Amino acid sequence: MYVLLAGLNHRTAPVEIRERFSICGADLERAYQYLKGSKDIESSVILTTCNRTEVYAAARDIQKGMRALEGFLAAYANMEADLLKNYLYQPNCYDAILHLFRVASGLDSMILGEPQILGQVKEAHHKAMEIGASDGVLNALFQKAIYVGKKVRTVTDIDRHQFSISHAAVELAKNILGSLQEKTVMVIGAGEMSELTTKYLMLNGVNSVIVSNRSYEKAVNMAESFNGRAIKFEKLSEELNQADIVISCTAANHYVIRADNSREVLESRNGRKIIMIDIAVPRDIDPGLKTIPGVFIYDIDKLQNVVDANYIERQRAVLEADQIIGEEISKFNEWLASLYVIPVIAALKNQGEIIKQDEIKRACNRLGLVSEQEQKVISSMATSIVNQLLHFPIVNLKEMAASNQGHLYAEIVKKLFALQIDHKEYEKYEKFEIGNQR
């Protein structure tokens, strides 16, 4: 069984590409049904956030599994495979595991050490188990990744001074406007990120908050907690004339603020500056509106330009975090190696035994009547030849098992010797508990 990954993130794809791969709600369940229907994918976990969409999978054939994942993403986004390759990463099995450990630890985030990603990894795994898409291999992998993420945060200072995307959004507003004192902010969306952003805005001097959400009740509850004002979702465009800053983060799969419902009110501001920060993926705000005088629109990718005051300290923590991850991935690979190597070694020995017995039988038939002693000599010679031929392939395979190339060596031996391995042989080892390598 091999761990595979296909994905794209803020480093490989701009937001206008990433938003095409945002998988949530009913789309997430349909995506899992698609993957479960693939004969080349044994199990899967989809991790989708503002900055990434990644599909982790377990497969019995690396190449077929990789093609299946690439085909799924291309079909989901309705994108040509050749174009997709410009943004996609598909690391080898070892690096796929390393990547997930780094993601869970906050080392692969736009904001180094961001706290939300560990919860998102947990939620992605929980959803996959709930739908029945995950299995023993991926369950062990994600449990280990979550364990590593917690350990990194406990041992290092990677998130000692938490600086999330919400922090960055507020810093961007301050950089543009100078001071947030006496400013009015409209927050669209009443989720966790919207609440965090509103909290930081209030701490930085904002004295008037307008909250809008599809669920008006949620908007009211959130507005009350910040002494703000709630408005119905269908009325938010009318209120744009009152705002100096707009922070938008909804789960909508289309623009919430667009030309047909907002251009007129934005033009009526007569050039009075309004900062619109869109931290949703897919985006909430039509970027075309920035052509209106006084309208400044910043999407999530622009947050990458916000200077993190704790960046140097966090970089120091990365070295310590990488050491922890290196130790933990070695332990995990000791267990995972058994999935790659032991069934191949068993199949190789079994094939050698079958060939040996067939050749002994053929030799005895050709020789005619042979004595018991002669049979022993023939059998001993055949056994010696087979054992010597298989000795170094097996020894080298065991040595390479826990390396980052172990899975490739196992696959090469499997193909070179045309080994046929029953899936039940793999399943014996997939039942190992994650606790065995903690």
Secondary structure, DSSP 8 states (H G I E B T S, - for coil): -EEEEEEEETTTS-HHHHGGG---THHHHHHHHHHHT-TT-SEEEEEE-SSEEEEEEEESSHHHHHHHHHHHHHHHHT--HHHHTTT-B---HHHHHHHHHHHHTTSSSSSTT-SHHHHHHHHHHHHHHHHT---HHHHHHHHHHHHHHHHHHHHS-TTTT---HHHHHHHHHHHHHS--TT-EEEEE--SHHHHHHHHHHHHTT--EEEEEESSHHHHHHHHHHTT-EEEEGGGTTGGGGG-SEEEE----SS-SB-HHHHHHHHHTTTT--EEEEE--SS-SB-GGGGGSTTEEEEEGGGGGGS--TTHHHHHHHHHHHHHHHHHHHHHHHHHHHHHHHHHHHHHHHHHHHHHHHHHHHHHHHHH-S--HHHHHHHHHHHHHHHHHHHHHHHHHHHHHTTSTTHHHHHHHHHHHTT----HHHHHHHHT--GGGG-
